[in-house]
Amino acid sequence: MGFHLFKREAKLNSILEKVTKVIDPIITELLVSYTNQRGGELVTYQISTGGKRIRPTIAILSCKLLGGKLEDVIYGAAGLEILHNYSLIVDDIIDHSILRRGRPTTWYKFGKAIAECIAVDYAAAIFQAANRCKNPSLISEIYARTMKNIVDGEILDLLFEQAGREDEPYILQNRFYEIDDEDYIEMISKKTASLFQACCEVGAICANATPQQLEALRNYGFYIGLAFQIRDDMLDIFGEEKVFGKKVGKDIVERKLGNIVLLYTLKELPLGKKEDFLKILRKMEINEEDVKRALRLIGETSASQKSYELGRKFVEMAKAQLNDMPNNKYKDMLERIADFIMEREK
């Protein structure tokens, strides 16, 4: 693994493709170990559906930025991508999602019971990855903390839903009917940003970072994670389904008020239209006409522009964390990834 994986002038897509070629065999190795042929075929489906591999790329670049070697971080990076996909399997079950990356979700293809079994395999493989890292106990602790943060964020996201899940007493008793910016940032900090932060942390630790370098990279990961979720929120409302790979407007259908575009819309709409918008989000069943009505109301506000500006603010905050880092091609690439996060279409 000592070859030159990255060139300074390489396009970002080329960098992500190279990481995919290097990381996917490691991911497969971890997932299929201790499974029989049937199990191996099941556990590799989720990974085979694609994905940009942006999280392991960030881990590898963070390590290389500080002079670390690819072989030092490769298993840690693979574990992070498995962790990410583990959370997606569970998330898709919770949200009843039938499409991800343009293909059937794991539960929709195999059924919920089998998907839940597959998820356990992913959880086990995460800690196998940690055992093959430098500082395995520390990496394991980061994985555990990150998984628990993601769960906390997922629970908040569920509690921000404005209706539905009538058979789930905890959600019915603890639902948030008023959500402010702080609530939203807390939710996405845990559900999304914590994993990006962990990617940078694992990369830095594998490169023997100083405490100052570790903190700066953790902050970089945290801010790009916030921006990533904001962009996802925007794509859910405004993206093209064929490009995005998921059903557009799904957060409206699922009555998710934990979407920055919807929160900004509510802030701007006059009282009567605000009540109309909330009535849609609180309906037991939302149809196509409801979605179109909600989109028209969103279009009457500057919610899209404000969401984009907030995401860009976090991107710039992330890039500022790299100011005192070594001036090399890996720093350039991390800056390019930060910019890419708010410009991507899927």
matplotlib code that plots the C-alpha trace (Angstrom):
import matplotlib.pyplot as plt

x = [0.0, 3.0, 2.1, 1.2, -2.6, -3.0, -1.7, -2.0, -3.7, -6.1, -9.8, -11.9, -13.9, -10.7, -9.4, -12.7, -12.5, -9.0, -9.9, -12.9, -10.6, -8.2, -10.8, -13.5, -11.5, -10.6, -14.3, -15.3, -12.6, -13.9, -17.6, -17.3, -15.0, -16.6, -19.7, -20.7, -21.3, -24.9, -24.0, -21.2, -23.6, -26.0, -23.5, -21.8, -25.1, -25.2, -21.6, -22.1, -24.8, -22.1, -21.5, -18.8, -16.5, -16.0, -15.6, -12.7, -11.2, -11.2, -9.7, -6.9, -6.2, -6.1, -3.5, -1.4, -1.6, 0.4, 2.9, 1.2, 1.2, -1.7, -1.2, -1.5, -5.0, -6.5, -8.4, -9.5, -10.9, -12.6, -14.2, -15.6, -17.2, -18.7, -20.0, -21.6, -23.3, -24.4, -26.2, -27.8, -29.2, -30.8, -31.9, -33.6, -35.6, -36.7, -37.7, -39.2, -37.0, -37.1, -34.4, -30.8, -28.2, -30.8, -31.1, -33.4, -32.5, -31.2, -34.4, -36.6, -34.5, -34.2, -36.9, -36.6, -35.6, -32.7, -31.6, -31.5, -29.3, -27.0, -26.7, -25.4, -22.6, -21.7, -21.5, -19.1, -17.0, -16.5, -14.6, -12.7, -11.4, -10.4, -8.4, -6.2, -5.4, -2.7, -4.0, -6.9, -8.4, -8.5, -10.0, -12.6, -13.6, -14.0, -16.2, -18.3, -18.7, -19.6, -22.2, -23.9, -23.9, -25.5, -28.2, -28.8, -29.1, -31.5, -33.8, -33.9, -34.7, -37.6, -38.9, -38.8, -41.3, -44.7, -47.0, -47.0, -45.6, -48.8, -47.7, -44.5, -45.4, -42.1, -42.2, -45.9, -45.2, -42.0, -42.5, -41.1, -43.8, -41.5, -37.9, -35.4, -32.0, -30.2, -32.3, -31.5, -27.8, -27.7, -29.5, -27.2, -24.1, -24.8, -26.5, -24.1, -21.2, -20.0, -19.0, -17.1, -15.4, -14.4, -13.0, -10.5, -9.8, -8.9, -6.8, -4.9, -4.4, -3.0, -0.5, 0.6, -0.9, -0.1, -2.9, -3.3, -3.4, -5.9, -8.2, -8.0, -8.8, -11.7, -13.1, -12.7, -14.6, -17.3, -17.9, -18.0, -20.3, -22.8, -22.5, -23.0, -26.3, -27.5, -26.8, -28.6, -31.6, -31.5, -31.2, -34.2, -36.4, -34.8, -32.6, -33.4, -34.4, -32.5, -29.3, -29.9, -30.7, -33.5, -37.1, -37.1, -39.4, -39.2, -38.7, -42.1, -43.8, -42.2, -43.2, -39.6, -39.2, -35.5, -34.7, -33.2, -35.1, -38.4, -37.3, -36.4, -39.6, -41.6, -39.6, -40.5, -44.1, -46.8, -49.0, -51.8, -49.5, -47.3, -50.4, -51.1, -47.6, -47.7, -51.1, -49.5, -46.6, -49.0, -51.4, -51.6, -51.1, -49.4, -50.3, -48.6, -50.8, -49.7, -46.1, -46.7, -48.4, -45.6, -43.0, -44.9, -44.9, -41.2, -40.7, -42.3, -39.5, -35.7, -35.2, -33.1, -30.7, -30.4, -29.8, -27.0, -25.4, -25.4, -23.8, -21.1, -20.4, -19.6, -17.5, -15.4, -15.1, -13.9, -11.2, -10.0, -9.1, -6.5, -4.6, -1.8, -1.5, 1.4, 1.1, 0.9, -1.4, -3.4, -4.3, -5.4, -7.6, -9.3, -10.1, -11.5, -13.6, -15.0, -16.1, -17.5, -19.8, -22.0, -21.9, -22.7, -25.9, -26.1]
y = [0.0, 2.3, 3.6, 7.2, 7.3, 11.0, 13.6, 17.3, 18.0, 15.1, 15.8, 15.1, 12.4, 10.7, 10.8, 9.3, 6.6, 5.7, 5.4, 3.2, 0.8, 0.6, 0.6, -1.7, -4.9, -4.2, -3.5, -6.8, -8.7, -7.4, -8.0, -11.6, -12.9, -15.5, -15.7, -18.5, -18.1, -17.1, -14.6, -13.2, -12.5, -10.7, -8.5, -7.2, -5.9, -2.6, -1.8, -2.8, -0.2, 2.4, 5.7, 8.3, 6.9, 10.5, 9.5, 7.1, 9.5, 12.2, 9.8, 8.9, 12.5, 13.6, 10.9, 11.7, 15.5, 14.8, 12.5, 9.2, 6.1, 4.6, 1.2, 2.9, 4.2, 1.9, -0.4, 2.6, 4.2, 1.0, 0.7, 4.2, 3.4, 0.2, 2.3, 4.8, 2.0, 0.3, 3.5, 3.7, 0.2, 1.1, 4.5, 3.0, 0.6, 3.4, 5.7, 2.9, 4.1, 1.9, 3.6, 4.6, 5.5, 4.6, 1.0, -0.9, -0.4, -3.5, -4.0, -3.5, -6.1, -8.7, -7.9, -6.2, -9.3, -10.1, -6.5, -6.3, -9.5, -7.9, -4.8, -6.8, -8.2, -4.6, -3.7, -6.6, -5.7, -2.1, -3.4, -5.9, -2.9, -1.2, -4.2, -3.9, -0.2, 1.6, 2.4, -0.1, 0.6, 4.4, 3.8, 1.4, 4.2, 6.7, 4.2, 3.5, 7.2, 8.0, 5.2, 6.4, 10.0, 8.9, 7.1, 10.2, 12.2, 9.7, 9.7, 13.5, 13.4, 11.0, 13.3, 16.2, 14.4, 16.2, 13.2, 9.4, 6.5, 6.1, 2.7, 4.1, 5.4, 7.1, 9.2, 10.1, 11.3, 13.2, 14.7, 18.2, 20.6, 23.6, 23.3, 26.1, 26.5, 25.1, 22.0, 21.5, 22.0, 19.6, 16.9, 17.2, 17.5, 14.1, 12.3, 13.5, 15.7, 13.3, 10.7, 13.3, 14.4, 10.8, 10.3, 13.2, 12.0, 8.5, 9.8, 12.2, 9.5, 7.1, 9.8, 10.5, 14.1, 16.6, 17.6, 20.9, 19.1, 16.6, 19.4, 21.3, 18.3, 17.3, 20.8, 20.6, 17.3, 18.7, 21.7, 19.9, 17.4, 20.2, 21.5, 18.0, 17.6, 21.1, 20.2, 16.9, 18.8, 21.1, 18.2, 16.4, 19.4, 20.7, 17.9, 15.8, 12.3, 10.6, 12.3, 12.3, 8.6, 9.0, 10.2, 14.0, 15.7, 12.6, 14.8, 16.5, 13.1, 11.9, 15.2, 15.8, 19.2, 18.5, 19.9, 23.4, 24.4, 23.6, 25.5, 28.6, 28.4, 28.5, 31.5, 33.5, 32.6, 34.9, 33.5, 32.1, 30.4, 29.1, 27.4, 25.9, 24.6, 23.0, 21.5, 19.6, 18.4, 17.2, 15.3, 11.5, 10.9, 13.3, 13.0, 14.4, 17.5, 18.2, 18.0, 20.3, 22.8, 22.6, 23.2, 26.2, 27.7, 27.0, 28.8, 31.9, 32.3, 32.7, 29.4, 27.9, 30.8, 31.0, 27.3, 27.5, 30.5, 28.6, 25.6, 27.8, 29.5, 26.1, 25.2, 28.4, 27.6, 24.1, 25.4, 27.9, 25.0, 23.9, 27.3, 26.0, 22.6, 21.6, 23.1, 20.0, 18.4, 16.7, 20.1, 21.2, 18.1, 18.6, 22.2, 21.0, 18.4, 21.1, 23.1, 20.1, 19.3, 22.3, 22.1, 18.3, 17.2, 13.8]
z = [0.0, -0.2, -3.7, -4.4, -4.1, -4.7, -7.1, -6.3, -9.7, -9.5, -9.7, -6.6, -8.4, -9.3, -5.7, -4.4, -7.1, -6.1, -2.5, -3.4, -5.2, -2.2, 0.6, -0.8, -0.7, 3.0, 3.8, 2.1, 3.9, 7.3, 6.4, 5.1, 7.8, 10.0, 7.7, 5.4, 1.7, 2.2, 4.9, 2.7, -0.1, 2.2, 4.0, 0.9, -0.7, 1.2, 0.3, -3.3, -3.8, -4.1, -2.2, -2.6, 0.1, 1.2, 4.9, 4.5, 2.0, 4.8, 7.3, 4.8, 3.8, 7.5, 8.1, 5.0, 5.8, 8.9, 7.3, 8.2, 5.9, 4.1, 5.8, 9.2, 8.5, 6.0, 8.4, 10.5, 7.4, 6.4, 9.8, 9.5, 6.1, 7.6, 10.6, 8.1, 6.2, 9.4, 10.3, 6.8, 7.1, 10.4, 9.2, 6.1, 8.3, 10.6, 7.7, 5.6, 2.7, -0.3, -2.4, -1.6, -4.2, -6.8, -5.7, -3.3, 0.3, 2.2, 4.2, 1.1, -0.9, 1.8, 4.4, 7.8, 9.8, 7.5, 7.3, 11.1, 11.1, 8.5, 10.6, 13.5, 11.2, 10.3, 14.0, 14.6, 11.6, 12.9, 15.9, 13.9, 12.0, 15.2, 16.3, 13.1, 13.8, 15.7, 19.2, 18.8, 22.2, 21.5, 18.0, 19.5, 21.9, 19.1, 17.2, 20.3, 21.1, 17.5, 17.2, 20.4, 19.2, 15.9, 17.9, 20.0, 16.8, 15.2, 18.3, 18.1, 14.4, 15.2, 17.9, 15.5, 13.2, 13.4, 13.1, 12.5, 14.4, 16.3, 17.6, 19.2, 22.7, 23.5, 20.4, 20.9, 24.5, 23.8, 20.3, 19.7, 18.3, 18.5, 17.2, 17.1, 15.5, 18.5, 18.5, 14.9, 15.3, 18.2, 16.1, 13.1, 15.2, 16.6, 13.7, 10.9, 12.1, 14.7, 12.1, 10.0, 13.1, 13.9, 10.4, 11.0, 14.5, 13.4, 10.6, 12.9, 15.6, 13.0, 12.1, 15.7, 15.6, 18.2, 20.5, 18.6, 15.2, 16.5, 17.8, 14.5, 12.4, 14.7, 14.3, 10.5, 10.4, 12.7, 10.5, 7.2, 8.8, 9.6, 6.1, 4.6, 6.4, 5.4, 1.8, 2.2, 3.6, 0.5, -1.9, -0.2, -1.1, -4.3, -5.8, -8.9, -7.9, -10.7, -9.6, -5.8, -5.7, -3.1, -3.3, -3.3, -0.9, 1.4, 4.5, 3.8, 3.4, 6.6, 8.4, 9.4, 10.9, 11.5, 8.0, 7.8, 4.7, 6.5, 9.6, 7.6, 5.7, 9.0, 10.2, 7.1, 6.3, 7.5, 10.2, 8.0, 5.6, 8.5, 9.9, 6.5, 6.2, 9.7, 8.9, 6.0, 8.2, 10.8, 8.6, 9.1, 5.4, 3.0, -0.7, -3.8, -3.8, -0.2, -1.2, -4.1, -1.8, 0.7, -2.1, -3.3, 0.2, 0.5, -2.9, -1.4, 1.1, 0.9, 2.8, 0.0, -0.1, 3.7, 4.0, 1.4, 3.2, 6.5, 4.9, 3.2, 6.6, 8.1, 5.1, 5.6, 9.3, 8.4, 6.0, 8.6, 10.8, 8.3, 8.3, 10.6, 8.9, 6.7, 3.2, 1.1, -1.5, 1.2, 2.7, -0.8, -1.1, 2.3, 1.3, -2.0, -0.2, 2.1, -1.0, -2.8, 0.1, -0.5, -4.3, -4.8, -6.4, -4.6]

ax = plt.figure().add_subplot(projection="3d")
ax.plot(x, y, z, "-o")
ax.set_aspect("equal")
plt.show()
